């Protein structure tokens, strides 16, 4: 089966590459000539473990190719995936202009039946709108079907998520399209990946509901962490006790500076807007958004408090800038707002991240970017562990203590055991732990 994937951003590139790995012939299309040239030359525009090697392998074996010629790619493909960006609009809703532009192009260029599949995260009703746009732009009437096949890829583990998914969601009212999609996903069916067959609106809603619920768990445990600090409890043990309940589960119960990235902030805002446009006040999701925004402020206040109530003239080291480890994505990363506010308050900020510094330089140029964790820590009055990269989990504490002006760690991810830091001569502050356990 031949398919094309329109859009070589995070979702499109991972999707196209993984389908090629499953034996499908894939053309990835983008109008960014520089990006296509980079991919043809064996480069990768994003950081994702294992992706570059898989791209090079499947390109060499002839299953994966890259082009800017969307008309040719559509003509040669049975299935056309739309995987372009759906950025957040000024009112919080998803901006679908790129999705609709692709739909117009498909309508103009298609010469035979196509299954048109949305991989991008889109609001309920987008599938029907795509159908209308394709029909309006056709030169002559040609059969096609619209399918919703939302992605559930976590940055940093996207290949594993695609190859061994929790579920595959396929939304369509067409038996023909359903059969095509099931054939496309046959290798995953054979390893017993659950496949959910439903209608387009329901499939579109599943993605938003999933992300909003996970974001809710994060905001909830952060609220619990803030309360635990005030009453002398330990949020890590609270989370452990909660997570043992099978109805709750242990995932996404890690207190910290709040969620970020390309999905949770945008999708919660979009879901709230979908509800508003439907005449419903989705109070839980709105509260999740508010709690997440406030968590950045609370964490900034924690740093200032540790610094004695005054940030001006102090040197703050920060380890980690991306919203999570194993990615170069800084979109909605807590680091941007926390470090930006500390800089506004007069602190000198020194930072290191294994993959996110080039991106952060473009949005936050008031801080110093260093070559490693220890250079960042030189002369620092405190060190913030912002992102839990593996290389930050076992730092040389003696070396850190030697180079810092004051051995103080503010662990916003609760990576370290307080006793270990205290034994090494550090003052330790975690999130959601009482004073005796390293809270503040």
Secondary structure, 3 states (H helix, E strand, C coil): CEEEEECCCHHHHHHHHHHHHCCCEEEEECCCHHHHHHHHCCCCCCCCCCHHHHHHHHHHCCCEEEECCHHHHHHCCCEEEECCCCCECCCCCECCHHHHHHHHHHHHHCCCCEEEEECCCCCCCHHHHHHHHHHHHCCCCCCEEEEECCCCCCCCCHHHHHHCCCCEEEECCCHHHHHHHHHHCHHHHHCCCCEEEECHHHHHHHHHHHHHHHHHHHHHHHHHHHHHHHHCCCHHHHHHHHHCCCCCCCCCCCCCCCCCCCCHHHHHHHHHHHHHHCCCCCHHHHHHHHHHHHHHHHHHHHHHHHCCCCCCCCEEEEECCCCCCCCCCCCCCHHHHHHHHHHHCCCEEEEECCCCHHHHHHHCCCCEECCCHHHHHCCCCEEEECCCCHHHCCCCHHHHHHHCCCCEEEECCCCCCHHHHHHCCCEEECCCCCHHHCCC
